[in-house]
Amino acid sequence: MPVIAVVDYNMGNLRSVTQALQHVAPSHSTIDVTSTPEDIYAADYVVFPGQGAARDCMSELQKRDLIGAVKDAARSKPFLGICMGMQVLLDHSEENQGTDCMGFFKGEVKHFEGIIGRTDADGQRLKIPQMGWNRIDQTQDHPLWNGIESGSRFYFVHSYFVDPAEASLTAGTTDFGIKYTSALARDNVFAIQAHPEKSADDGLQLLRNFTQWDGQS
């Protein structure tokens, strides 16, 4: 019976994520919302959600002694990062006057400051945070994109975006004044800036794909 651990560090939309996973996961799966490192080490799949500020995220992870378990999961089993759970996988964030993150991937998390005053394709002035629906254009084939067309719309809420040091990490891009990386993938890790649990059928399809993924890209 596969166990899907949802990492609880008091900063994720855990109810929505858990309900979505329960809806799409195979019937013999167990969804375990946990803040215990041992449960993360023992799980077959790990979902790392999050929202809020990078500094608070890192502080809560440290308080719960979760950083080692999360990084181990990202090295060894199917792993899905969502929103802040994507951003803190990188080295450093500009948020909170600068915050050191987990350093699992090389790169920076940057503010959308440069888009102020710009407009979108419909002529609407862009506002920070980006809040609402936007397209993700797929830049590499991946099992988690199965059944999802490139350019499908997902739900976003964020003021910062990831800028990975290696272009090969990018699995999807989104335009919001600039073109930025909105999905990352390497080996057994897939991470997405949008909230699949709030992204209707395509979001549920991505989560469904994750629960059936063997961690091979």
Summary of the structure (lengths in Angstrom):
residues: 217
radius of gyration: 16.1
end to end distance: 22.8
largest distance: 51.8
contacts: 737
relative contact order: 0.17
helix: 32%
strand: 31%
